[in-house]
Amino acid sequence: MLEAVEVSKKYWDRSSGRQYDVLQSCSLQIAAGEAVGMMGPSGCGKSTLARVLLRLLPTDSGRIIFQTQDVTQLSQKQLKPFRQQVQFISQRPESFFDPLLKLGASLREPLQIFDLPDSSEIIEAALATVKLSPALLDRYPHQVSGGEVQRLSIARALLLKPKLLILDEPTSMLDISVQAQILQLLKNIRRQEQMAFLFISHDKAVINYMCDRQLYMQEGRIT
Ligand SMILES: Nc1ncnc2c1ncn2[C@@H]1O[C@H](COP(=O)(O)OP(=O)(O)OP(=O)(O)O)[C@@H](O)[C@H]1O
């Protein structure tokens, strides 16, 4: 379903004025419906790899293949089907929501962008999946809790019927009891929707609970 072939990336180090390797020949494969965990120490490049796989950051070399199509160099217009089918759940879900828009309007936005059916029933069904009340639709992002905003970002992703979720430490900002609820929710959704996951976490117990297999990253390499 998603394959990275020898993906490499450098960042500029402003203090030394030099480039340094953040991803070095990273290759991985995620099959349809499979949950793959990605672990590794802080700063080893996991979030960068997630953003490169999502085509949010360009690669320096290597290829990203989604469902047999090479998406590495596709234009934003050509990427539209990919943008619908591969969704991102971040450790900072509030960044998905415009602080000036009510949450209902923010949830509708992607449906309009992707020309998908948009109705109150569809939005309320997505909210029910993540166990949230429709009353939240009338609020602004600062008027909900951290756990609720993460549930809303999951609902936002689910509305697009993705085939793959890339989750970057999705519960690291939440307290333990809310973490457990969100993990359980994600596990149930994955089973129901038969989605694939790339699940990034530094927590081995979380990866063991959520994933079929795990990869390890160290200093920009998948080992
Ligand atoms: N835009 C950027 N420009 C330059 N360096 C960056 C940039 N983003 C991240 N880095 C650096 O690249 C390295 C990898 O960062 P990245 O966020 O991918 O690691 P990570 O494994 O996800 O870390 P964590 O587990 O702490 O989130 C780090 O040294 C980080 O400081």
Ligand as a Chemical Component Dictionary entry (heavy atoms), coordinates in Angstrom:
data_LIG
# 
_chem_comp.id                   LIG 
_chem_comp.type                 NON-POLYMER 
_chem_comp.pdbx_formal_charge   0 
_chem_comp.three_letter_code    LIG 
# 
loop_
_chem_comp_atom.comp_id 
_chem_comp_atom.atom_id 
_chem_comp_atom.alt_atom_id 
_chem_comp_atom.type_symbol 
_chem_comp_atom.charge 
_chem_comp_atom.model_Cartn_x 
_chem_comp_atom.model_Cartn_y 
_chem_comp_atom.model_Cartn_z 
_chem_comp_atom.pdbx_ordinal 
LIG N1  N1  N 0 12.873 21.923 9.958  1  
LIG C1  C1  C 0 14.001 21.499 10.516 2  
LIG N2  N2  N 0 15.192 22.061 10.200 3  
LIG C2  C2  C 0 16.343 21.609 10.729 4  
LIG N3  N3  N 0 16.423 20.559 11.598 5  
LIG C3  C3  C 0 15.268 19.957 11.943 6  
LIG C4  C4  C 0 14.006 20.384 11.440 7  
LIG N4  N4  N 0 13.044 19.582 11.971 8  
LIG C5  C5  C 0 13.670 18.710 12.778 9  
LIG N5  N5  N 0 15.006 18.927 12.781 10 
LIG C6  C6  C 0 16.023 18.132 13.483 11 
LIG O1  O1  O 0 16.078 16.873 12.817 12 
LIG C7  C7  C 0 16.274 15.818 13.757 13 
LIG C8  C8  C 0 15.119 14.826 13.642 14 
LIG O2  O2  O 0 13.920 15.448 14.104 15 
LIG P1  P1  P 0 12.534 14.659 14.166 16 
LIG O3  O3  O 0 11.512 15.592 14.724 17 
LIG O4  O4  O 0 12.274 14.052 12.833 18 
LIG O5  O5  O 0 12.882 13.515 15.215 19 
LIG P2  P2  P 0 11.941 12.527 16.049 20 
LIG O6  O6  O 0 12.588 11.196 16.022 21 
LIG O7  O7  O 0 10.540 12.617 15.556 22 
LIG O8  O8  O 0 12.016 13.151 17.504 23 
LIG P3  P3  P 0 10.925 13.133 18.706 24 
LIG O9  O9  O 0 10.735 11.685 19.091 25 
LIG O10 O10 O 0 11.607 13.941 19.786 26 
LIG O11 O11 O 0 9.662  13.785 18.179 27 
LIG C9  C9  C 0 16.374 16.487 15.123 28 
LIG O12 O12 O 0 17.751 16.665 15.408 29 
LIG C10 C10 C 0 15.691 17.825 14.921 30 
LIG O13 O13 O 0 16.212 18.797 15.786 31 
# 
loop_
_chem_comp_bond.comp_id 
_chem_comp_bond.atom_id_1 
_chem_comp_bond.atom_id_2 
_chem_comp_bond.value_order 
_chem_comp_bond.pdbx_ordinal 
LIG N1  C1  SING 1  
LIG C1  N2  SING 2  
LIG C1  C4  DOUB 3  
LIG N2  C2  DOUB 4  
LIG C2  N3  SING 5  
LIG N3  C3  DOUB 6  
LIG C3  C4  SING 7  
LIG C3  N5  SING 8  
LIG C4  N4  SING 9  
LIG N4  C5  DOUB 10 
LIG C5  N5  SING 11 
LIG N5  C6  SING 12 
LIG C6  O1  SING 13 
LIG C6  C10 SING 14 
LIG O1  C7  SING 15 
LIG C7  C8  SING 16 
LIG C7  C9  SING 17 
LIG C8  O2  SING 18 
LIG O2  P1  SING 19 
LIG P1  O3  DOUB 20 
LIG P1  O4  SING 21 
LIG P1  O5  SING 22 
LIG O5  P2  SING 23 
LIG P2  O6  DOUB 24 
LIG P2  O7  SING 25 
LIG P2  O8  SING 26 
LIG O8  P3  SING 27 
LIG P3  O9  DOUB 28 
LIG P3  O10 SING 29 
LIG P3  O11 SING 30 
LIG C9  O12 SING 31 
LIG C9  C10 SING 32 
LIG C10 O13 SING 33 
# 
